Amino acid sequence: MGNTHLSSPSKPKETHSTPPHDQSQSAHKPKTQESTDPQPIDEKEETLEDVSKEMNAEEEEEEEGECGFCLFMKGGGCKDRFIEWENCVMEREKNKEDVVGMCSEVTAAMFKCMEAHQDYYGPVLEKEEEIKKGERLGRGIVTDSITTPVVNTSAYFFKKTSELIDLKEGRRASFEYGRYGNPTTVVAEEKISALEGAESTLLLASGMCASTVMLLALVPAGGHIATVVDPADVHALESALYKNQVTLFFTETPTNPFLRCVDIELVSKLCHSKGALVCVDGTFATPLNQKALALGADIVLHSATKYIAGHNDVLAGCISGSEKLIAPVRMLHNVLGGALNPNAAYLIIRGMKTLHLRIQQQNTTALKMARLLEAHPEVSRVYYPGLASHPEHYLAKRQMTGFGGVVSFEINGDLMTTAKFIDALKIPYIAPSFGGCESIVDQPAIMSYWDLSQLERAKFGIKDNLVRFSFGVEDFEDLKADILQALEAI
Ligand SMILES: Cc1ncc(COP(=O)(O)O)c(C=O)c1O
């Protein structure tokens, strides 16, 4: 930007005129800061007295009804003054005042002036001026807000082509495009990394999206994926590792819906000895109850839809691990899409602020309810890692600090008796999903396996009388009373 002085065609003014701001310096400055910046007044040094005299003289010159642009012209011009003028015009229009009559001269002068300085004002002259009002140079980033700003943008602009070239040549940082990153999402990613003890986290549009992109990125064509069938059967995994060149072992722990647990430390050692990566889906555990990376896994994945966001209002998925492993997943995601919406990222950030409180409550409620259900005559079996009857109870105690908010159990009765129990409940919603503030209940035989025959369902261990209950943050005594009355109703 050259040092061209802006001056009013009608009233040339030298002493106080300032070159239009260098955009590269002013674009991201908050307005308050910008307006208090010392302005270069003149080549020769001016005393405070001189400046004050000048200002007084200027005030005297002001005629009643002068709009912001008149001040702008007199003041030498700056973006803030231009905005003032815009606001002034809008105000006059709102008050049905004669904008044209009052401002036509100065408007014409302003456009002349803007034409003369197109390098600065050029874009404002474009037809779409209206939609950019006040935003053209980018919004100031509010650094003193308690909460993280939601940056709803699909792209990031460059003030000059040279900046774009700087980005392409690695001298400048920018997300460039919404699919490649977002400042709000980065904050959510960093919060998850901090909880997981991970170098890097990638948030995506859903948990399924996270696993699909992760597998596509880390398992090459012809690669082999091992998944666990029986969590206690480590020999099956050993055999798979010996028989195949396994690239990646993928398991949930705890699993859905029986909450079986896989020994993360043990399977990680086995897999690593054969050069296979370990990815743990820790959704049921939450990043607070189980630290999969510290236990030896290479990657931990969550359906952030569940506990992490925690309010039944967001779909999201995340994967965390070393920068080396997450970087190729991020690169593929940047191409494939499945980007998280920044508003969803904000809801995750907000949800995570109470994660520890929610998990504490959900762990406690679920454990107490699991014990109560196990002792109830209308319940034939309870699946919960916190119970001594659970096949991996001791493993769960070793690798988890809490057992989560989901309890699965079987009712004494058939499909319809179980449905009757569910329908008698007053607090939980009948819905898929789990991990949110609101309790949710479902009958897996109907919710997830209805398209299979009873015999086929049995192959997965899904009995007609199975119930999956996700305890929310409601009062324990209320939930207890609700479950007891529903059991009595069958
Ligand atoms: C353990 C587990 N992992 C991943 C997913 C997939 O997550 P999303 O529904 O966010 O795609 C689910 C969904 O229910 C899940 O239960």
The ligand as an SDF file (V2000), in Angstrom:
LIG
                    3D

 16 16  0  0  0  0  0  0  0  0999 V2000
  -19.6130  -48.1300   20.2930 C   0  0  0  0  0  0  0  0  0  0  0  0
  -20.0300  -47.3350   19.1060 C   0  0  0  0  0  0  0  0  0  0  0  0
  -19.0910  -46.8970   18.2410 N   0  0  0  0  0  0  0  0  0  0  0  0
  -19.4220  -46.1730   17.1550 C   0  0  0  0  0  0  0  0  0  0  0  0
  -20.7310  -45.8640   16.8760 C   0  0  0  0  0  0  0  0  0  0  0  0
  -21.0670  -45.0520   15.6660 C   0  0  0  0  0  0  0  0  0  0  0  0
  -21.2150  -43.7290   16.0450 O   0  0  0  0  0  0  0  0  0  0  0  0
  -22.1980  -42.6620   15.3270 P   0  0  0  0  0  0  0  0  0  0  0  0
  -23.5930  -43.1150   15.5910 O   0  0  0  0  0  0  0  0  0  0  0  0
  -21.8240  -41.3710   15.9680 O   0  0  0  0  0  0  0  0  0  0  0  0
  -21.8660  -42.7160   13.8740 O   0  0  0  0  0  0  0  0  0  0  0  0
  -21.7420  -46.2740   17.7530 C   0  0  0  0  0  0  0  0  0  0  0  0
  -23.1460  -45.9260   17.4700 C   0  0  0  0  0  0  0  0  0  0  0  0
  -24.0530  -46.2630   18.1510 O   0  0  0  0  0  0  0  0  0  0  0  0
  -21.3810  -47.0260   18.8900 C   0  0  0  0  0  0  0  0  0  0  0  0
  -22.3100  -47.4590   19.7430 O   0  0  0  0  0  0  0  0  0  0  0  0
  1  2  1  0
  2  3  1  0
  2 15  2  0
  3  4  2  0
  4  5  1  0
  5  6  1  0
  5 12  2  0
  6  7  1  0
  7  8  1  0
  8  9  2  0
  8 10  1  0
  8 11  1  0
 12 13  1  0
 12 15  1  0
 13 14  2  0
 15 16  1  0
M  END
$$$$
